[in-house]
Amino acid sequence: MTQPQRHSLSGHLSSNDPARQEQLNWSQISETLTMLALAVAQIDTSMKDGNESVDTLTNSFTRIAGSTSMLLNHFDHAGADTPQEIKDAAVLIHQEIGKAVVAFQFFDRLSQRMEHVGESLEFMGHLISDPGTRYKVDSWKELQDKIKANYTMEAERIMFEHILAGQSIAEALQIYHHHFTKGDNDSFGSDDDIELF
């Protein structure tokens, strides 16, 4: 299956035969393609809006982190002249910034995962719209392999396998959360592992 151009999925099947096109104007396949195209567009616009908000927050926290580092450096050299509660407040702010950075990193990972979801839906739409691939087992297997290759977490791959095996979404999510909370969560680590800007 050749890789289609990104964002080229539409809600209509293509046909050069006008009579055939009229028949295709409403069909389950055409309606499915419309819903897939809508889902991809919603994912992409939501990600764009989210990225803009996170960029604003990142810039703000970069400035706050710089100011906090300057304060901590000043307090280190000021000795006993600085009240302890002021030093403690600065340390607390620094720690909270570290937690915010973890959240930003999580959002970046979430954005990548949502982009993969959008791509997968679009690939599936192109597969469905092409009568030459729609009913071919190899084409569907290739799509599934492509989707699975995008997963970076073992818990995601396990969930994928259970869905393909016929498990319900609820069952697959329960399995995912079980593996995720057992430590296979690809976590970012402690605040000590985080480099502040």
Residue pairs with C-beta under 8 A, 6 or more apart in sequence:
1 123
1 127
1 133
1 139
1 142
1 143
3 123
4 122
4 123
4 126
6 119
6 122
7 40
7 44
7 122
8 122
8 126
9 33
9 36
9 37
9 40
9 122
9 125
9 126
9 129
10 33
10 37
11 30
11 31
11 33
11 34
11 35
11 37
11 38
12 24
12 25
12 30
12 33
12 34
13 21
13 24
13 27
13 29
13 30
13 33
13 129
14 129
15 21
15 24
24 30
29 128
29 129
29 134
32 125
32 128
33 125
33 128
33 129
36 121
36 122
36 124
36 125
36 128
37 125
39 118
39 121
40 118
40 121
40 122
40 125
43 114
43 115
43 117
43 118
43 121
44 118
46 114
47 111
47 114
47 115
47 118
50 107
50 111
51 111
54 104
54 107
54 108
57 100
57 104
58 104
61 97
61 100
61 101
61 104
61 197
62 197
64 93
64 97
65 94
65 97
65 196
65 197
66 197
68 90
68 93
68 94
68 97
69 94
69 196
71 90
72 90
72 91
72 94
74 82
75 82
75 86
75 87
75 90
94 196
95 191
97 196
98 191
98 194
98 196
99 191
101 194
101 196
101 197
102 188
102 191
102 194
105 188
106 188
109 186
116 147
116 150
119 150
120 143
120 146
120 147
120 150
123 143
123 146
124 143
127 133
127 134
127 139
127 140
127 143
128 134
133 139
144 164
147 160
148 157
148 160
151 157
151 160
152 186
153 180
153 184
153 185
153 186
154 179
154 184
155 176
155 179
155 180
155 184
155 185
156 176
158 175
158 176
158 179
159 172
159 173
159 175
159 176
159 179
162 171
162 172
162 175
163 169
163 172
167 175
188 194
